[in-house]
């Protein structure tokens, strides 16, 4: 495995990276949520569903060429 030539641009601008960071944040919130039981009126599986949807969108975004950051040869 070797990184793409423009990996810095990919890290900075790619929607797949942004969505994976959001999924990580949502997963962290889901892990902390039991500690806040009763404090926040949040349905128990909300963050799990949001994380699942975000990872799915990140997968799709990774397959779509994005203007200005595609690895052109």
Protein Blocks (a to p, Z undefined) as FASTA:
>chain_A
ZZdfklmmmmmmmmklmmmmmmmmmmmmmmmmmmmgokaccdfklmmmmmmmmmmmmmmm
mmpccehiaccZZ
